[in-house]
Amino acid sequence: MIKIEFKDFGERKNWISGKLEDSSSSKKISIISPYYDKEIATVPDSNSNDLDIAVQAAESIFPDWKRTNIRDRAEIMFRFKTLLESNIDELAHLISLDNGKTIEDAKASINRGKEVVEFATSLPNILKGDSSQVADGITCTMTHEPLGVVAGITPFNFPAMVPLWMIPLAITSGNCFILKPSEKTPLSTLKIAEYLKEAGLPDGVFQILNGSQEAVEAICDHPDIKAVAFVGSSKVAKIVYTRTTAQGKRALCLGGAKNHMIVVPDADLDSTAKGLLASSMGSAGQRCMAASVAVGVANVDPIINQLIEEANKFVLGLDMGTIISKSAFDRIKGYIDEAENMGAKVLVDGRNPVPPAGYENGYWLGPTILDGVDPNWPCAKEEIFGPVLSIIRTDTIDEAMKIENNNIYGNAAAVFTTSGEVAKTISETASSGMVGVNIGVPVPREPYSFGGWNESKYGHGDITGKSGVEFWTDLKKVTARWPESDEPWKKYF
């Protein structure tokens, strides 16, 4: 039985210099809970003047923060990790209330974000630099230097996890960080700011600027912001990347996906069916790692039948939460209607689910499975971002891989098989940055990095792991030679 208690948080503000601050903008953004279809808070629709204030606050503390010993910076991450663990129920409820996740899904996302916090505590060892004698009497030393004031723009679907991919690595590396959270789900990030302050982070090192398009454009254009990380749709990722890099600064922008799961007849029946369902329906399909296309090679009907059986067991509110908004609900339903009209067979129909008691006004959509889908239909090519799995039938693995590799995106691919040769072939030929073997959501665990290929990513490197650390730092190389001299100290040798 779910229990997401309604609460009105009233007017929320920006987080500047360690406290909540009013915006100079008179415009407000209404935060609607997808469980209730009711307003639970407002945040300011901040402008460029608000960003200037945040940047000035960050710039004033940056010299001191940069000089702070990295072990002391990492110690703050240790304390922050403990606060995330001890307050996980509070944070998960905030995520569920403004995002629509189940409590368990929200907690899982916090724990995945916490992995990056844990990795950040190891940065004193990773960023220790390097030094060696490269010639007679000449030494080269290399260090990782922070960039200065940096920023992150994060999406609605993981309102705590994605910021936790960015914040720990950026600030432990010595930067000051400005976060622009999704205007749909800002509540958990404000709580994260409180935890960071309680952990001992100096005021000004971390700031939150609430807002929408104007705030994003201001971050892209601001001359004193040295780097911008973004996670969201590919359309916006490309815009942010182009606009930011046009200012001569670095950007790493992760976009959308259309991930494929290749299923062959020798795959394990039970684990494959459950893996297909978990990948496509987890987080109500609202994640860039959701595999929304299953490509069945030859006769995989026993697996599909098991998949249908598992999907019919799904309980809304327990196994899956809501869709983020009414407009998203209508868009997703439109894809299902269109596919059915084009000839897809609806094996499982989630368009008219029974909502959990007490949450009848929420944006509920049940698991939906479409069979007989043509690879060129919109439901097979476009990112639906909802609990919809399209099944495409092929005769050979080569045909399946052509479908996967013709996909304009390149976030993830997966194969379900008991054959090592099949797994090796697909792993080597898939045009994706992350590949799963009998794993439907192949998100790498730290210290391995997260990031896709093709139109799923604009920029170089990945957002987490060592690659993420490299994004937030510059390398400094010092080459030194000290000539011999007749100084007085020589008499002691």
QUIUR-V92350 format. One record per residue. N is the residue number from 1. RES is the residue in one small letter. NEAR is the number of other C-alpha atoms within 8 Angstrom. Layout:
n->[N,N]
res->[RES,RES]
near->[NEAR,NEAR]
This chain:
n->[1,2,3,4,5,6,7,8,9,10,11,12,13,14,15,16,17,18,19,20,21,22,23,24,25,26,27,28,29,30,31,32,33,34,35,36,37,38,39,40,41,42,43,44,45,46,47,48,49,50,51,52,53,54,55,56,57,58,59,60,61,62,63,64,65,66,67,68,69,70,71,72,73,74,75,76,77,78,79,80,81,82,83,84,85,86,87,88,89,90,91,92,93,94,95,96,97,98,99,100,101,102,103,104,105,106,107,108,109,110,111,112,113,114,115,116,117,118,119,120,121,122,123,124,125,126,127,128,129,130,131,132,133,134,135,136,137,138,139,140,141,142,143,144,145,146,147,148,149,150,151,152,153,154,155,156,157,158,159,160,161,162,163,164,165,166,167,168,169,170,171,172,173,174,175,176,177,178,179,180,181,182,183,184,185,186,187,188,189,190,191,192,193,194,195,196,197,198,199,200,201,202,203,204,205,206,207,208,209,210,211,212,213,214,215,216,217,218,219,220,221,222,223,224,225,226,227,228,229,230,231,232,233,234,235,236,237,238,239,240,241,242,243,244,245,246,247,248,249,250,251,252,253,254,255,256,257,258,259,260,261,262,263,264,265,266,267,268,269,270,271,272,273,274,275,276,277,278,279,280,281,282,283,284,285,286,287,288,289,290,291,292,293,294,295,296,297,298,299,300,301,302,303,304,305,306,307,308,309,310,311,312,313,314,315,316,317,318,319,320,321,322,323,324,325,326,327,328,329,330,331,332,333,334,335,336,337,338,339,340,341,342,343,344,345,346,347,348,349,350,351,352,353,354,355,356,357,358,359,360,361,362,363,364,365,366,367,368,369,370,371,372,373,374,375,376,377,378,379,380,381,382,383,384,385,386,387,388,389,390,391,392,393,394,395,396,397,398,399,400,401,402,403,404,405,406,407,408,409,410,411,412,413,414,415,416,417,418,419,420,421,422,423,424,425,426,427,428,429,430,431,432,433,434,435,436,437,438,439,440,441,442,443,444,445,446,447,448,449,450,451,452,453,454,455,456,457,458,459,460,461,462,463,464,465,466,467,468,469,470,471,472,473,474,475,476,477,478,479,480,481,482,483,484,485,486,487,488,489,490,491,492,493]
res->[m,i,k,i,e,f,k,d,f,g,e,r,k,n,w,i,s,g,k,l,e,d,s,s,s,s,k,k,i,s,i,i,s,p,y,y,d,k,e,i,a,t,v,p,d,s,n,s,n,d,l,d,i,a,v,q,a,a,e,s,i,f,p,d,w,k,r,t,n,i,r,d,r,a,e,i,m,f,r,f,k,t,l,l,e,s,n,i,d,e,l,a,h,l,i,s,l,d,n,g,k,t,i,e,d,a,k,a,s,i,n,r,g,k,e,v,v,e,f,a,t,s,l,p,n,i,l,k,g,d,s,s,q,v,a,d,g,i,t,c,t,m,t,h,e,p,l,g,v,v,a,g,i,t,p,f,n,f,p,a,m,v,p,l,w,m,i,p,l,a,i,t,s,g,n,c,f,i,l,k,p,s,e,k,t,p,l,s,t,l,k,i,a,e,y,l,k,e,a,g,l,p,d,g,v,f,q,i,l,n,g,s,q,e,a,v,e,a,i,c,d,h,p,d,i,k,a,v,a,f,v,g,s,s,k,v,a,k,i,v,y,t,r,t,t,a,q,g,k,r,a,l,c,l,g,g,a,k,n,h,m,i,v,v,p,d,a,d,l,d,s,t,a,k,g,l,l,a,s,s,m,g,s,a,g,q,r,c,m,a,a,s,v,a,v,g,v,a,n,v,d,p,i,i,n,q,l,i,e,e,a,n,k,f,v,l,g,l,d,m,g,t,i,i,s,k,s,a,f,d,r,i,k,g,y,i,d,e,a,e,n,m,g,a,k,v,l,v,d,g,r,n,p,v,p,p,a,g,y,e,n,g,y,w,l,g,p,t,i,l,d,g,v,d,p,n,w,p,c,a,k,e,e,i,f,g,p,v,l,s,i,i,r,t,d,t,i,d,e,a,m,k,i,e,n,n,n,i,y,g,n,a,a,a,v,f,t,t,s,g,e,v,a,k,t,i,s,e,t,a,s,s,g,m,v,g,v,n,i,g,v,p,v,p,r,e,p,y,s,f,g,g,w,n,e,s,k,y,g,h,g,d,i,t,g,k,s,g,v,e,f,w,t,d,l,k,k,v,t,a,r,w,p,e,s,d,e,p,w,k,k,y,f]
near->[4,6,4,8,5,7,5,7,8,7,7,9,11,14,13,15,12,12,6,8,8,7,11,8,10,7,7,9,10,9,13,13,13,16,12,11,10,7,10,14,12,13,15,16,14,17,12,9,8,12,13,8,9,14,12,8,11,16,11,8,12,14,8,7,12,10,6,9,7,11,7,8,12,14,9,12,15,11,9,13,11,8,10,11,7,7,8,10,8,7,10,13,11,10,16,13,14,15,14,14,14,13,9,7,9,13,11,8,11,13,9,9,14,12,10,15,16,11,11,12,12,9,13,10,6,7,8,8,9,7,8,7,9,7,6,5,7,11,12,12,11,11,11,10,10,11,12,11,16,15,13,13,13,14,11,11,8,8,17,13,13,12,14,12,13,13,9,12,15,14,13,14,13,16,17,17,15,14,13,14,17,14,12,9,13,12,9,12,12,10,9,9,13,8,11,11,11,8,11,7,10,8,10,14,15,16,16,14,15,16,17,10,6,10,16,11,9,11,11,11,9,7,6,6,12,11,12,15,12,13,12,12,9,12,7,9,16,11,8,12,13,8,10,14,10,7,9,6,9,9,13,15,15,15,17,13,13,16,16,13,14,13,13,13,9,7,10,9,9,8,7,12,13,10,11,13,12,9,14,14,15,12,10,13,14,12,8,10,12,15,17,14,13,14,13,14,15,10,8,11,6,8,11,9,8,11,12,11,8,11,10,7,6,9,7,11,11,9,8,14,13,14,15,11,9,8,6,9,13,8,8,11,9,8,11,10,8,8,14,10,7,6,8,11,8,10,9,11,10,9,8,7,8,4,9,8,5,4,9,8,7,11,13,11,12,11,12,13,13,15,11,10,14,7,8,6,9,8,11,11,10,7,8,8,9,10,15,14,13,13,13,13,10,11,7,8,8,6,9,13,11,8,9,12,9,6,9,7,13,17,19,17,17,16,15,15,15,7,7,7,6,8,12,8,8,10,10,6,7,11,8,13,10,13,11,13,11,10,10,15,11,12,7,8,7,10,8,9,14,11,12,14,12,11,12,14,15,14,8,5,9,13,14,16,14,9,11,14,12,8,10,14,11,10,8,8,8,7,8,7,7,6,4,4,4,5,5,5,6,7,5,4,4]
